[in-house]
């Protein structure tokens, strides 16, 4: 049995979508709790609950002024979603879903942007869905929903990348009394990272050892949590690295 081609004006059950959005996130939340830390996943859960609740309050889009021009509504919606996503990332959270996996990838792979990874897997899902509908219901491979969805995702990625650069590198400097313990923990927690150590002199002439390590944004959060959990008395500061030329592996 053939079904008619879906259009922008087709009915959309926001309550059903909200429930599916929530329950599909549960396995990823459990996995992320152990891989990304309690704080990030807690903020992610708050975002998921809030987003699911607001979806149930969302009225039919036909009454909105922007919907009179679908393209304008899609672009404006993408901008708003990109702004909200960037703010969530800045607050050390995520939007849920495959966003959790994208953040995990950026923690173990350098120079990856969470926004760009989201775009890649979103476009992959678009392709799979379109082909599945084509095989099952003989719907066109390219239709208005696919085109508007791609435009929406492009707008989200553009705005989110402008507001939040996930791949930025943070130079973290830690000065503490027990630097050997610190180096041992860094070697254990960040085995793929190099670091440098050097002697510094404090205000009253006391000598200490400083440790520098370049980390991604979320890795720097992990370092701060590690310093707190291990109760390492330290002086910590971080500066953003604007550009990285090559890496240590290139000169070994």
Buried (B, 14 or more C-beta within 10 A) or exposed (E): EEEEBEEBEEEEEBEEBBBEBBEEBEEBBEBBBEBBBEEBBBBBBEBBEEBBEEBEEEEEBEEEEBBEEBEEBBBBBBBEBBBBBBEBBEEBBBBBBBBBBBBBEBBEEBEBBBBBBBBEBBBEEBEEEBEEBBEEEEBEEEBEBBEBBBBBBBBBBBBBBEBBBBBBBBBBBBBBEEBEEBBEBBEEBBEEBEBEBEEEEEEEEEEBBBBEBBBBBBBBBBBBBBBEEEEBEBEBEBEEEEEEEEEEEEEE
